[in-house]
């Protein structure tokens, strides 16, 4: 899912986003609650009409944003009190309020409010956050009213596998339509993340979506798919694109580098995205000139790359050759990195 935090994937017009093959986007209830406000979105017809996206939308509740963005955050059993990163005003968000906000926005998938802690963290803090996440999930489900909105639970527990499994077991008993894995990509290594997924995904319901939040690198996505994960979101494709980094099978292209000044080749041969209709020399010129088209084109290319990777993964699964596909891709990326390091 491309990330459209504020109701927009930064700089990408809707028809161009649809052309990438994106089926679903992510917006953030925390950000939309603060600006423009839930009532504004509702008055303008709900989130789909507000942003013009006709496909499914998933809204994150804001647990990660409360952890990462807010000032003077206070977490209690009731919920979170914090200073808005937008204007400094005092705000409160409870599990019940998070559901109400997302129901008012009208997203197709909503997330429970969870308690996120950074890593590394003391074992007692990790366990406390996971246990509170379960209690908040129960409260969230009790107040959910929309039959046309799927409410997903979020498994917490840091890198402690036993805490993760306890959290998951209790959430599964509550019978949510889908389950997310949260609290990763917050300071752990890729290997540590894989260890958590290897232990956790076999215990997750096989007949319900499994969503790994905030991940990530192409290699991490393929590893997670191999372990049974279905859904992903990450700002990496668009954030890196805005900063002049393009993902390709031949390695990451840092388009500002002098070596691309007179390079007439596209970013990637055979890629149908608008960026690859231009030369790398032209794309470099856009970035060095401060033209807004440069970040837009590289963001588009990266979304195309990620969506194509996911489509290839789905096809490989259908043909019962996913593991071969994953290993081929991993070897290609590894070879390119080795060549770059010489």
SEGU-487508 format. One record per atom (N, C-alpha, C, O): residue in one letter; x, y, z. Coordinates in steps of 0.05 Angstrom, whole numbers, plus 32768, in hexadecimal, padded with zeros to 4 digits. Atoms other than C-alpha are relative to their C-alpha. Example, Ala and Ser with C-alpha at 12.3 -4.5 7.8 and 13.67 -1.06 7.14 Angstrom:
BEGIN
a80127FE88000
a80F67FA6809C
a801280188000
a80278018800D
s7FF07FE87FFF
s81117FEB808F
s7FF18016800E
s7FFB802C8012
//
This chain:
BEGIN
x80117FE88000
x800080008000
x801280198000
x8020801D8013
x7FF37FE67FFF
x801D80437FEC
x7FF580118018
x7FDD800F801E
x80087FF17FE8
x801B80728028
x7FF7801C7FF8
x8006802C7FED
x800C7FE58004
x7FED80AE8022
x7FF7800B801A
x7FDF800E801F
x80047FF97FE4
x7FF380C78069
x7FEA80158003
x7FD780118012
x80137FE97FFE
x7FCC8108805F
x7FE87FFD7FED
x7FDA80117FE8
x801580038014
x7F9B80EA802D
x800B80037FE4
x7FFC80067FD1
x7FF47FFE801B
x7FCD80F07FF4
x801B7FF28001
x802A7FF58015
x7FE580098004
x800A80CA7FDD
x801080177FF5
x800A80207FDE
x7FF47FE68005
x803981057FDB
x800780057FE3
x80177FF67FD7
x7FF97FF8801B
x803A81267F97
x7FF57FEF7FE9
x7FFA7FF57FD2
x800980138015
x801780ED7F72
x7FE280037FFB
x7FD27FFE800D
x801C7FFD8007
x7FD680FB7F4E
x7FF37FE47FFE
x80007FD07FF7
x800E801A7FFD
x7FA180C47F55
x80037FEE7FE8
x80097FD67FEB
x7FFF80118018
x7FA180AB7F0D
x801C7FF47FFC
x801F7FDD7FF4
x7FE5800B8002
x7FED80A47F0E
x80057FEB8014
x80137FD7800F
x7FFD80147FEB
x7FE9807E7F4F
x7FF27FE67FF8
x7FFC7FD07FFD
x800F80188009
x7FB4804F7F33
x800F7FF17FEB
x800F7FD87FEA
x7FF1800C8016
x7FE080427EF6
x80177FEE800A
x80207FDD7FFB
x7FEB80107FF5
x801680257F23
x7FF87FE38007
x80087FD2800A
x800A801A7FF7
x7FE97FEA7F35
x7FF98000801D
x7FF17FEB8028
x80077FFE7FE4
x7FDE80027F7C
x7FE27FFA8003
x7FD180067FF6
x801B80087FFB
x7F9E7FE27F96
x7FF3800D8018
x7FDB8010801A
x800A7FF67FE7
x7F9980017FDA
x80158015800A
x802D80118006
x7FEE7FED7FF5
x7FB7803E7FFD
x7FFC8002801E
x7FE77FF98029
x80017FFD7FE3
x7FC5804F8046
x7FFE801E8006
x800D802E7FFB
x80017FE57FF6
x7FB0808F8068
x80027FFF801F
x80007FE9802A
x7FFC80017FE4
x7FBA80A380B0
x7FEB80108010
x7FE88028800C
x80167FF37FF1
x7F8180B280E0
x800B80158013
x7FFD80298017
x7FF47FEC7FED
x7FAF80D68111
x8004801B7FF1
x7FFC80307FFB
x7FFB7FE8800F
x7FC5810880DC
x7FE6800E7FF7
x7FE480267FF9
x80197FF4800A
x7F80811280BE
x7FEF800B8017
x7FDF801E8013
x800F7FF67FE9
x7F62811B8104
x800A801C8008
x7FFA802D8010
x7FF57FE77FF8
x7F9281548111
x7FFC80157FEA
x7FF9802D7FEF
x80027FED8017
x7F8D817380CB
x7FF77FF07FE7
x80057FDE7FDF
x80127FE97FFB
x7F5B818080AB
x7FEC7FFD8016
x7FDD800F801C
x801480077FEC
x7F32815E80E0
x7FEB7FED7FF5
x7FE47FEE7FDE
x801380158009
x7F01812480DE
x7FE7800C7FF5
x7FDC80017FE1
x80197FF58009
x7EC4814F80D6
x8002800D7FE4
x7FEF800C7FD5
x7FFC7FF5801B
x7EE181728099
x7FFF7FEA7FEB
x7FF27FEC7FD7
x800080178013
x7EEF812F8077
x7FE47FF57FFD
x7FDB7FEE7FE7
x801B800B8001
x7EAA81168089
x7FED80127FF0
x7FDD80097FE0
x80117FED800E
x7E898155806F
x800580007FE2
x7FF380077FD2
x7FF98001801C
x7EAD814C802D
x7FFC7FE57FF4
x80067FDF7FDE
x80098019800C
x7E9181078023
x800F7FE78009
x800C7FD27FFE
x7FF180177FF7
x7EC180DA8049
x801B7FFF7FF2
x8020800D7FDE
x7FE580008009
x7F0980C7803C
x80037FFA7FE2
x801480067FD5
x7FFD8007801D
x7EFF80A87FF7
x7FFA80177FEE
x800A801D7FDC
x80067FE88010
x7EDD80E57FDA
x801380168006
x801A80267FF3
x7FEE7FEB7FF8
x7F0A81138000
x801A7FFF7FF1
x802480147FE7
x7FE78002800E
x7F4980F87FE0
x7FFE7FF67FE4
x80127FF67FD5
x80048008801C
x7F2B80DD7FA0
x800A7FE47FF9
x800B7FDD7FE2
x7FF7801C8005
x7F4480957FA9
x7FE87FEE8001
x7FDA7FED8015
x801880118002
x7F0F80637F92
x80057FE4800A
x7FF27FD5800D
x7FFA801A7FF6
x7F3380257FAA
x7FFF7FFF801F
x7FF78012802B
x800080037FE3
x7F3A800A7FF1
x80148013800D
x802980198002
x7FEE7FF07FEF
x7F5A80368027
x80027FF3801B
x7FEE7FEC8027
x7FFB80087FE4
x7F7A801F8068
x80098018800F
x801A80288006
x7FF77FEA7FEF
x7F80805180A0
x800E7FF48019
x80047FE38026
x7FF280077FE7
x7FB4804980D7
x7FF580128016
x7FED80298011
x800D7FF27FEA
x7F9B805E811B
x80118017800B
x8005802A8015
x7FEF7FEB7FF5
x7FD780878130
x80127FF88016
x802080098022
x7FEF80097FEA
x7FFA805D8164
x801E80067FFA
x802C800F800C
x7FE47FFA8007
x803D8063813F
x8006801D8000
x801B80268009
x7FFC7FE48001
x803480AD8134
x8002800D801C
x8011801F8021
x7FFF7FF67FE4
x802680B9817E
x801C7FFA800B
x8027800A801A
x7FE580087FF7
x80678094818C
x801680117FF3
x802980198001
x7FE97FF4800E
x809180B78157
x7FFF801E7FFC
x8014802A7FF8
x80037FE48008
x807580FD814B
x7FF980138017
x8001802A8016
x800D7FED7FED
x8052811A8188
x801380098015
x80287FFC801B
x7FF17FF57FEA
x806D814481BF
x7FF17FFA801B
x7FD97FFA801C
x800C80037FE5
x806281368209
x7FEA7FEB8001
x7FD57FF0800C
x801480158001
x803E80F581FE
x7FFD7FF2801C
x80117FEC8029
x8005800F7FE7
x801D80D4823A
x7FED7FE97FF9
x7FD67FEE7FF0
x801180188005
x8002808D8233
x7FF57FF6801A
x80047FF1802D
x800D800B7FE9
x7FD080758265
x7FEE7FE97FF6
x7FEC7FE47FDE
x801280168008
x7F9F803B8266
x7FE9800B7FF0
x7FDE7FFD7FDF
x80167FF4800E
x7F6A806B824C
x800780057FE3
x7FF680027FD1
x7FF87FFA801B
x7F92807F820F
x801980118000
x802A800E8012
x7FE87FEF8003
x7FC680B281F8
x7FF8801E8002
x7FE580267FF6
x80027FE38000
x7FCC80FC8209
x801A800B7FF5
x803080027FFD
x7FE77FF6800D
x7FFD812381DE
x7FFC801C7FF5
x7FE580257FF1
x80007FE6800D
x800F816581C0
x80027FFB7FE1
x80147FED7FD8
x7FFF8003801D
x800081698175
x801A800A7FF5
x8024801F7FFD
x7FE87FF7800E
x803D816D8149
x7FFA80167FEC
x800C80227FE2
x80087FEC8013
x8015819C811D
x8000801C800C
x800C802F8002
x80037FE67FF4
x800381D4814C
x80048000801E
x80008015802B
x7FFA80017FE4
x801581BD8192
x7FE87FFE8013
x7FEC7FFD802B
x801780027FEF
x7FCE81B781AB
x7FFE7FE5800E
x80087FD18003
x800380187FF1
x7FBD818381DF
x7FEA7FEF7FF4
x7FD47FF87FF0
x80138012800D
x7F9A814681C1
x7FFF7FE68011
x80117FE08020
x8003801A7FF3
x7F7F810581DB
x7FF67FEC7FEB
x7FE57FF27FDA
x800980168012
x7F7680C381B6
x7FFE7FE78010
x80127FDC801A
x800580197FF3
x7F57808681D5
x7FFA7FEB7FEB
x7FF67FF17FD4
x800880158014
x7F49804281B4
x7FE580057FF4
x7FE180017FDC
x801B7FFB800A
x7F00805581AF
x800080177FEC
x7FF380167FD7
x7FFF7FE98012
x7F0F80998190
x800E7FF97FE6
x800580037FD1
x7FF380078018
x7F3F807A815E
x7FED7FF17FED
x7FEE7FF57FD5
x8014800E8011
x7F07804C8145
x7FEC80147FF5
x7FE580137FDE
x80147FEC8008
x7ED580868143
x800B80117FE9
x7FFD80187FD6
x7FF47FEF8015
x7F0580B0811A
x80017FF17FE6
x7FFA7FFC7FD1
x7FFD800F8018
x7F12807980E8
x7FE57FF97FF3
x7FE27FF77FDB
x801B8005800B
x7EC8806880E1
x7FF5801A7FF3
x7FE880187FDF
x80097FE7800C
x7EBA80B280D4
x800E80057FE5
x800380107FD3
x7FF17FFD8019
x7EF180B3809F
x7FF57FEE7FEA
x7FF57FF57FD3
x800C80138013
x7ED18076807E
x80147FEF7FF1
x800F7FE77FDA
x7FED8012800D
x7F0F804D806F
x7FF57FE47FFE
x7FE27FDD800C
x8009801C8003
x7F0780048059
x800D7FEE8016
x80007FDB801F
x7FF3800E7FEA
x7F397FEA808C
x800A80148015
x80168028800E
x7FF77FEF7FEA
x7F45800A80D0
x80127FF08012
x80107FD88014
x7FED800D7FED
x7F7B7FFB8103
x7FF98008801C
x7FF2801F8022
x80047FFA7FE3
x7F727FF6814E
x801780138009
x802C80147FFC
x7FEB7FF17FF4
x7F9A80278178
x80127FEE8010
x80087FDE8021
x7FEE80127FF2
x7FD880048191
x80158011800F
x80188029800A
x7FEC7FF27FF0
x800F801681C2
x801B7FF87FF4
x80247FE17FF7
x7FE78005800E
x8051801C819C
x8017800A8012
x80168020801C
x7FE87FF77FF3
x8095801E81BE
x80177FFB7FEE
x80187FE97FDD
x7FE880038011
x80D88028819D
x80127FEA800A
x80107FE08020
x7FED80157FF9
x810F7FF4819C
x801C800B7FFE
x8022801C7FED
x800680137FEB
x81377FE481C2
x7FF0800D8017
x7FF08025801A
x80107FF67FE9
x810A7FEA8200
x80027FEB8016
x80067FD38010
x7FFF80137FEA
x81097FCA8245
x7FEA7FEB7FFC
x7FD47FF17FF2
x801480168003
x80E47F868246
x7FE58007800D
x7FD080008002
x801A7FFA7FF3
x80B07FA08277
x7FF080157FF0
x7FD780147FF0
x800E7FEC8011
x80A07FDB8249
x7FF37FF37FE8
x7FDD7FFA7FE0
x800A800F8017
x80977FAC820E
x7FE77FF08007
x7FD37FF07FF9
x801780107FF8
x80697F7E8234
x7FE880118008
x7FD2800B8000
x80167FEE7FF8
x80407FB78251
x7FF2800B7FE7
x7FDA800C7FE7
x800C7FF58018
x80367FD5820C
x7FF07FEB7FF1
x7FDA7FF17FE6
x800F8016800E
x80217F9181EE
x7FE67FFA800F
x7FD17FF68002
x801880067FF1
x7FF07F838226
x7FEB80177FFE
x7FD380127FFC
x80127FEA8004
x7FD37FC98220
x7FF480007FE4
x7FDC80067FE1
x800A8002801B
x7FCD7FC081D5
x7FE87FEC7FFE
x7FD57FF27FF0
x801680138000
x7FA17F8381E1
x7FE7800C800D
x7FD180098002
x80177FF47FF2
x7F747FA88212
x7FF480167FEF
x7FDB80187FED
x800B7FEB8012
x7F6E7FE281E2
x7FF27FF47FE8
x7FDE7FFF7FDF
x800D800E8017
x7F5D7FB281A9
x7FE47FF78007
x7FD27FF97FF8
x801A80097FF6
x7F257F9581D2
x7FEC80178002
x7FD580157FF9
x80117FE87FFE
x7F097FDA81E0
x7FF9800B7FE4
x7FE380147FE0
x80057FF6801B
x7F107FED8197
x7FEA7FEF7FF2
x7FD87FFA7FE5
x80138011800D
x7EE87FB18180
x7FE48004800C
x7FD080027FFE
x801A7FFC7FF2
x7EB17FBF81B3
x7FF180187FF5
x7FD880187FF6
x800D7FE88009
x7EA380038196
x7FFD80027FE1
x7FEF80137FD7
x80027FFF801E
x7EAB7FF4814B
x7FE47FFA7FF7
x7FD77FE88001
x801C80038009
x7E697FFC8126
x7FFD7FFC7FE2
x7FE97FF07FDA
x80038002801D
x7E767FFE80DB
x80047FE47FF6
x80197FD87FFB
x7FFD801B800B
x7E697FBC80B9
x801080007FE6
x80187FEB7FDD
x7FF17FFF8019
x7E8C7FD5807A
x801D80088004
x802A80107FF1
x7FE47FF97FFA
x7ECE7FE3809D
x800C7FE98011
x80017FE18026
x7FF280167FF2
x7EFE7FAB80B2
x8014800C8014
x8025801C800D
x7FEE7FF67FEB
x7F217FB980F4
x80157FEB8006
x80107FD4800E
x7FE980127FFC
x7F667F9A80F9
x800D8004801B
x800F801B8024
x7FF17FFF7FE7
x7F8A7F8A813A
x801E80027FF9
x80267FFC7FE3
x7FE37FFD8004
x7FD57F988143
x800F7FF18015
x800A7FF5802D
x7FF080107FEE
x80067F688162
x801980108008
x802880197FF7
x7FE87FF37FF6
x803B7F89818E
x80107FEC8011
x80087FD58015
x7FEF80117FF0
x80737F6D81B8
x801E80037FFB
x802E7FF38004
x7FE47FFB8006
x80B47F89819D
x800D7FE77FF4
x80027FDB7FE2
x7FF18017800A
x80E87F538191
x7FFD7FE88012
x800A7FD3800D
x800580167FEE
x80CE7F2781C9
x7FEB7FED7FF4
x7FD37FF37FF4
x80128012800F
x80B07EEC81A4
x7FEA7FF58012
x7FD37FF3800A
x8014800B7FEE
x808C7ED081E1
x7FEA80158006
x7FD3800E8007
x80147FEB7FFC
x806A7F1381EE
x7FEF80047FE6
x7FD780077FE8
x800E7FFE801A
x80587F1881A4
x7FEB7FEA7FFE
x7FD47FEF7FF6
x801380178003
x80387ED381A5
x7FE980028014
x7FD27FFB800D
x80157FFB7FEC
x80117EE381E5
x7FED80157FF6
x7FD480127FF8
x80117FEB800B
x7FF87F2381C6
x7FEF7FF67FE9
x7FD77FFC7FE9
x800F800B8017
x7FE47F008186
x7FEA7FED8009
x7FD37FEF7FFF
x801480137FF6
x7FC07EC881AB
x7FE7800E800B
x7FD180068005
x80177FF27FF4
x7F957EF981D1
x7FF080107FEB
x7FD880127FED
x800E7FF28015
x7F857F228193
x7FF07FED7FEE
x7FDA7FF47FE6
x800E80148011
x7F727EE4816B
x7FE67FF8800E
x7FD27FF38001
x801880077FF1
x7F407ED381A2
x7FEA80157FFD
x7FD3800E7FFF
x80137FEA8004
x7F1F7F168195
x7FF47FFF7FE4
x7FE1800D7FDE
x800A8005801B
x7F157F00814C
x7FFD801A7FEF
x7FE780227FE8
x80007FE98012
x7F297F3C8122
x80007FF77FE3
x80097FE17FDE
x7FFF8007801C
x7F227F3D80D6
x801C7FFE7FF4
x80207FF17FE0
x7FE480018009
x7F6D7F4680CE
x801380078016
x800B8012802B
x7FEC7FFC7FEB
x7FAD7F4A80F5
x8019800D7FF5
x802480047FE0
x7FE87FF28008
x7FE87F7A80EF
x80167FFB8013
x80127FF5802B
x7FE780027FEF
x802F7F748109
x800B801C8001
x801680277FEE
x7FF67FE57FFC
x80437FB78126
x801980008011
x80237FEB801A
x7FE97FFE7FEF
x807E7FD1814D
x801A7FF67FF4
x802D7FF18003
x7FE68006800D
x80B37FBE811A
x800880187FEE
x7FF8802B7FEB
x7FF57FE9800E
x80DE7FEB80EF
x800280188013
x7FFE802F800A
x7FFD7FEA7FED
x80EA8014812E
x801C7FFE800E
x801F80078025
x7FE580017FF5
x813480058139
x800D7FE58000
x80257FE38006
x7FF4801B8001
x813E7FBA8131
x800E7FFA7FE6
x800A80097FD2
x7FF380088019
x81697F9880FD
x7FED7FEF7FEF
x7FDA7FE47FF9
x801080118011
x814B7F7480C0
x7FFF7FE3800A
x7FEA7FD68008
x8000801B7FF6
x81617F3280DE
x7FEF7FFC8018
x7FE17FE8801B
x801280017FE8
x813E7F418120
x7FE380007FF7
x7FD27FF28003
x801B8000800A
x80FF7F5180F9
x7FF87FE57FF5
x7FE27FDB7FFA
x8006801A800B
x81037F1080D3
x7FFC7FEB8016
x7FEA7FDA8013
x800380137FEA
x810B7EE98114
x7FE58003800D
x7FD87FEE8014
x801B7FFC7FF5
x80CB7F08812F
x7FEB7FF57FEE
x7FD97FE77FF7
x801480098013
x80A57EF980F0
x80007FE17FFE
x7FEB7FD57FFC
x7FFF801D8002
x80BE7EB180ED
x7FF17FF38017
x7FE67FDD8014
x800E800B7FE8
x80A27EA58133
x7FE280078000
x7FD27FF78009
x801C7FF67FFD
x80627ECD812B
x7FED7FF87FEB
x7FD77FEF7FF0
x801480058016
x80447EC180E7
x7FF47FE48000
x7FDD7FE17FF9
x800D801A7FFF
x803A7E7680EF
x7FE97FFE8013
x7FD77FED8010
x801580007FEC
x800D7E85812A
x7FE980127FF9
x7FD480128006
x80157FEE8008
x7FE47EB98105
x7FEB7FF17FEF
x7FF17FDF7FE1
x8015800D800F
x7FA07EA580E7
x800780007FE2
x800E80147FD7
x7FF98002801D
x7FAC7E8C80A0
x7FEA80097FEE
x7FEF800D7FD6
x80167FF88010
x7F687EA18088
x7FF9801E8002
x7FE480277FF9
x80057FE37FFD
x7F6E7EEB809A
x801A800F7FF8
x803080047FFB
x7FE87FF08009
x7F9C7F22807F
x801480048016
x800E8008802D
x7FE97FFA7FEE
x7FE07F2A809E
x800F80187FF5
x801780187FDE
x7FF77FE68008
x7FFA7F70809B
x801980088010
x8018800B8028
x7FE87FF77FF3
x80427F8580AA
x8003801E7FFC
x800680277FE5
x80027FE38002
x80417FCF80BA
x801B800D7FFD
x802E8007800C
x7FE87FEF8002
x8076800080A2
x80187FF37FF4
x802E7FFC7FF8
x7FEA800E800D
x80A17FCF807A
x7FFA7FFE7FE2
x7FE47FF77FDB
x7FE67FF57FFB
x80C87FDE8050
x80117FFC7FE8
x800880037FD1
x7FED80058016
x81037FCB8025
x7FF67FE87FEF
x7FE97FD67FFA
x800980168011
x80F57F9D7FE9
x80087FE5800B
x7FF87FD2800A
x7FF7801A7FF6
x811F7F658007
x7FF17FF78019
x7FEC7FE0801D
x800F80077FE8
x80FA7F698049
x7FE47FF77FFA
x7FD97FE68006
x801B80078008
x80B77F668026
x7FFF7FE37FF5
x7FEE7FD47FFD
x8000801B800A
x80C97F278000
x80057FEB8016
x7FF97FD68015
x7FFC80127FEA
x80E47F06803F
x7FE67FFD8010
x7FE07FE68019
x801880017FF0
x80A37F178063
x7FEA7FF17FF1
x7FDA7FE27FFD
x801380108010
x80787EFC802A
x80067FE28002
x7FF47FD28005
x7FF9801C7FFD
x809F7EBB802F
x7FF77FF5801A
x7FF27FDD801D
x800980097FE5
x808A7EB88078
x7FE280038003
x7FD77FFD8019
x801E80017FFF
x80407EC38067
x7FF3801B8004
x7FDB801C8009
x800D7FE57FFD
x80357F0F806B
x7FF380087FE5
x7FFE80027FD0
x80107FF98017
x80017F2C803B
x8001801D7FF8
x800180247FE0
x80047FE48005
x80007F778042
x80188010800B
x802380098020
x7FE97FEF7FF7
x80357FAE8048
x7FF9801D7FFA
x7FEA80237FE8
x7FFF7FE38007
x803C7FF9804A
x801B800B8008
x80288000801A
x7FE77FF37FF8
x80798026804D
x8003801A7FF1
x7FFB801C7FDA
x7FFA7FE7800D
x808D806D803E
x80197FFF7FEF
x801F80127FE1
x7FE68001800C
x80CF80558022
x7FFF80067FE1
x801080167FD8
x80007FFA801D
x80BC80567FD7
x7FFE801E7FFA
x800D80287FEA
x80047FE48006
x80A3809D7FD8
x80148012800E
x801D80268002
x7FED7FEF7FF1
x80D180BA800D
x801B7FFF7FF2
x802880137FED
x7FE78003800F
x810E809E7FE9
x7FFF800D7FE5
x8012801A7FDC
x80037FF38019
x80F380B67FA7
x8002801E8001
x800F802A7FF0
x7FFE7FE37FFD
x80EB80FD7FC0
x801D80088006
x802480208001
x7FE47FF97FFA
x813480FA7FD6
x80147FF67FEB
x802C7FF67FEF
x7FEF80068016
x814E80E27F93
x800A7FE37FFF
x801E7FDE7FF1
x7FF8801C8001
x815380977F9F
x7FEB7FF07FF1
x7FD37FF27FF7
x801380108010
x813480677F6D
x80077FE28003
x801E7FDB8000
x7FFC801D7FFD
x812B801C7F78
x7FFF7FF37FE4
x7FED7FF97FD4
x800080108018
x813D7FEE7F3E
x800C7FE48007
x80187FE1801C
x7FF4801A7FFD
x81517FA57F36
x801E80017FFE
x802C7FEF8006
x7FE37FFD8004
x81967FBF7F24
x800D800F8017
x802480178016
x7FF67FF27FE9
x819D7FE17F67
x7FF2801B8004
x7FE280237FF3
x800C7FE67FFB
x818A80247F85
x800F80157FF0
x802780177FF1
x7FF57FEA800F
x8195805F7F57
x7FFE801A8010
x7FE880228018
x7FFF7FE67FF3
x81AB809F7F7A
x800380157FEB
x8019801B7FE2
x80017FF18019
x819780CE7F43
x8010801A8001
x801680247FEB
x7FF07FE77FFF
x81BD810B7F5C
x801E7FFB7FF9
x802D800E7FF4
x7FE480068005
x820080E77F50
x8009800B7FE5
x7FFA800B7FD2
x7FF57FF48018
x822D81077F1C
x80007FEC7FE8
x7FFE7FF47FD1
x7FFE80148015
x823180C57EF6
x7FE77FFF7FEE
x7FE87FF47FD8
x801980018010
x81E980CF7EDD
x7FFC80197FEF
x7FE8801C7FE1
x80047FE6800D
x81F481147EBF
x7FFA7FFD7FE2
x7FE9800A7FD8
x80048004801D
x81F880FB7E77
x7FF67FE47FFA
x7FFB7FDA7FE4
x800A801B8004
x81D780B87E80
x7FE580017FF2
x7FD1800B7FFD
x801980008010
x81A280AF7E4A
x7FEE7FE98005
x7FD87FE77FF9
x801180187FFB
x8187806E7E65
x7FEA80078014
x7FEC801A8024
x80147FFD7FEB
x814780687E8E
x800A7FF4801A
x801E7FE7801B
x7FF9800B7FE7
x814980567ED7
x80017FE17FFE
x80137FD58009
x8001801D8002
x8135800F7EC5
x7FF37FF87FE5
x7FDD80017FDF
x800A8009801A
x812C7FEF7E80
x7FE77FF08004
x7FE57FDE8016
x8018800F7FFF
x80E67FD67E75
x7FEB800A8014
x7FD580008015
x80137FF67FEC
x80C67FFD7EAE
x7FED80147FF1
x7FF780267FE4
x80137FEF800F
x8086801F7E93
x7FF9801A800F
x7FE680288006
x80077FE97FF0
x808580577EC7
x8008801A7FF1
x801980197FDF
x7FF97FE6800E
x808780A17EB1
x801D80088003
x802880157FF1
x7FE47FF97FFC
x80CC80AA7ECF
x80127FF27FEC
x80267FFE7FE2
x7FEF80108012
x80E980747EA2
x7FFC80077FE3
x80087FFB7FD1
x80037FF5801B
x80D080997E65
x801580167FFB
x8019801F7FE5
x7FEB7FEB8001
x810780CC7E75
x801B7FF38005
x801D7FDD800E
x7FE5800A7FFB
x815280C47E79
x80078006801D
x7FFC8018802A
x7FF67FFB7FE5
x817780C07EBB
x800E801C8001
x800D80298016
x7FF57FE58000
x819C80FF7EA5
x7FEC80168004
x7FF1802A8012
x80157FEC7FFC
x815B81257EA1
x7FF57FFF801C
x7FF180158028
x800A80027FE4
x8143810B7EE4
x8014800D8013
x800B801B8026
x7FEC7FF37FEF
x818581217F03
x7FFD801E7FFE
x7FFF802D8012
x80037FE38004
x817B81667EE4
x7FE9800B8010
x7FEB8020801C
x80177FF77FF1
x8136816B7F04
x80078004801E
x7FFF8017802A
x7FF97FFF7FE4
x8152815D7F49
x801380178006
x801080268019
x7FED7FEB7FFB
x818D818C7F43
x7FF4801C7FFB
x7FFE80308005
x800D7FE68005
x815F81C37F28
x7FEA80068014
x7FDF801C8014
x80157FFC7FEC
x812F81BB7F62
x7FE47FFF7FF5
x7FD180098001
x801B8003800D
x80F581AA7F33
x7FF07FEB800F
x7FFA7FD58014
x801180137FF1
x80BB81887F57
x7FFA7FE77FF1
x7FF37FD27FFD
x800680178010
x80B281587F1D
x80137FE98007
x800C7FD28005
x7FEC80157FFA
x80F281327F31
x7FF67FEE8017
x7FF57FD68013
x800A80117FEB
x80D8811A7F75
x7FE67FF17FF9
x7FE37FDA8001
x8019800D8008
x8094810A7F56
x80067FE87FEF
x7FFC7FD27FF3
x7FFA80168012
x80B280DF7F1F
x800E7FE9800E
x80087FD28009
x7FF280167FF2
x80E180B87F4D
x7FED7FF38014
x7FF07FDB8018
x8013800D7FEE
x80A980AD7F7F
x7FEE7FED7FF0
x7FE87FD77FF9
x801080118011
x807E80927F47
x800F7FE77FF7
x80047FD17FF9
x7FF080178008
x80B680657F2E
x80027FEC8017
x7FFE7FD48012
x7FFD80127FE9
x80C080487F74
x7FE67FF18006
x7FE67FDA800D
x801A800D7FFC
x8075803A7F7C
x7FFC7FEB7FEB
x7FF37FD47FF0
x800280148016
x807580187F38
x80127FE88007
x80097FD18003
x7FEE80167FFA
x80B17FEF7F4E
x7FF57FEE8015
x7FF57FD58013
x800B80107FEA
x80917FD87F8F
x7FE77FF17FF7
x7FE47FDA7FFE
x8018800E8009
x804E7FC97F6F
x80067FEA7FED
x7FF97FD57FED
x7FF880158012
x80707FA27F38
x800C7FE8800F
x80077FD18008
x7FF580157FEF
x80977F7B7F6C
x7FEB7FEF800D
x7FEC7FD7800E
x8016800E7FF3
x80577F697F90
x7FF07FEF7FEC
x7FE87FD97FF2
x800E800F8015
x80357F557F4F
x80107FE77FF8
x80047FD27FF4
x7FEF80178007
x80707F287F3E
x7FFF7FEB8017
x80007FD38011
x800180137FE9
x806D7F097F84
x7FE67FF17FFF
x7FE67FD98004
x801A800E8002
x80237EFA7F7C
x80007FEB7FEA
x7FF67FD57FEE
x7FFF80138016
x802F7EDA7F39
x80117FE88007
x800B7FD18000
x7FEE80177FF8
x80697EB07F55
x7FF27FEE8013
x7FF67FD58012
x800F80117FED
x803C7E987F8D
x7FEC7FEF7FF1
x7FE97FD77FF7
x8014800F800F
x80067E847F5C
x800D7FE97FF0
x80007FD47FEC
x7FF28014800F
x80397E5D7F34
x80117FEE8011
x80207FDD8007
x7FF280117FEC
x80567E3D7F73
x801E80027FFC
x802C7FED7FFD
x7FE37FFC8003
x809B7E5B7F67
x800A8019800F
x801D80258008
x7FF97FE87FF2
x809D7E937F9A
x801C7FFF800C
x802B8012800A
x7FE680017FF3
x80DB7E7A7FBF
x801680047FEB
x802A80117FF1
x7FEC7FFC8016
x81027E767F7D
x8001801E7FF8
x801780297FF5
x80027FE38007
x80EA7EBD7F6C
x800E80108015
x801D8022800F
x7FF47FF17FEA
x80FF7ED77FB0
x801E7FFE8000
x802C80128002
x7FE380048000
x81447EB97FAD
x800D800D7FE8
x802380187FEA
x7FF57FF28018
x814F7ED37F66
x8002801E8004
x8017802A7FFE
x7FFF7FE37FFB
x813D7F197F7B
x801580078015
x8024801A8011
x7FEC7FFA7FEB
x81677F167FBA
x801C7FFE7FF5
x802D800E7FFC
x7FE58003800B
x81A37EFE7F93
x800780177FED
x801D80217FED
x7FFC7FE98012
x819A7F357F5F
x800780198010
x801A8027800A
x7FFA7FE87FEF
x81977F6B7F95
x801B7FFD800E
x802980118010
x7FE680047FF2
x81D27F4C7FBA
x801780057FED
x802B80117FF5
x7FEB7FFD8014
x81FC7F4A7F7B
x8005801E7FFA
x801B80277FF8
x7FFE7FE48006
x81ED7F937F6C
x800D800F8017
x801D80218013
x7FF47FF37FE9
x81FF7FA87FB3
x801E7FFB8002
x802E800C8008
x7FE480078000
x82417F837FAF
x801080107FEB
x802680187FF0
x7FF27FF18015
x82527FA57F6E
x8002801E8007
x8017802A8001
x7FFF7FE47FF8
x82417FEA7F8B
x801580058015
x8021801A8017
x7FED7FFC7FEA
x826E7FDE7FC7
x801D7FFE7FF7
x802F80048006
x7FE480038009
x82AC7FCF7F9C
x800B801B7FF7
x8022801C7FEF
//
